């Protein structure tokens, strides 16, 4: 990852924080973002991933990960590849141990994305992969080598152990699936 790629990711993350009317006031967007508790953890996640990919900065990625745990209550492995536009409305109690997360994902508080067994070596086949435009509700658990399809919604406190196809709502324990329509004309 280059510095320019990191910049593009952060720019997409920042743009998810503001409504279209707020985007008119560019000074608000870039000044207040420095104090936004929804952006700072994402910034630390991005910096940790950047450092992880640079062999000489690898120890810094570990420090940044622990800073996020201590300050914001979110544990996000620097192994996880995360697309642009990550939005974390609240971070407390969140564990992100996924293999990959797509673009414009929204992850609420108390979510766990990880393996079904202790996996300190970070075996990607044991980790969930999350698609683009996915919303994961508060307290949801997505465990194992499953895939969450694009534009799916994982309900609050759902437990997902199997792959979810695109455009699907998953709710309950274990999660039951229901096809959803994103058509705004209905």
Protein Blocks (a to p, Z undefined) as FASTA:
>chain_A
ZZklmmmmmmmmmmmmpcfklmmmmmlmmmmmmmmcklmmmmmmmmmmmmmmpmklmmmm
mmmmmmmmmmnopacdfkbccdehiacfbfghpacfbfbdcehiacdehiacddfbdcfk
opaklpccddehiacdehiacedjddcdehiacdehiacfbdcdehiacedjdddddddd
fbfkZZ
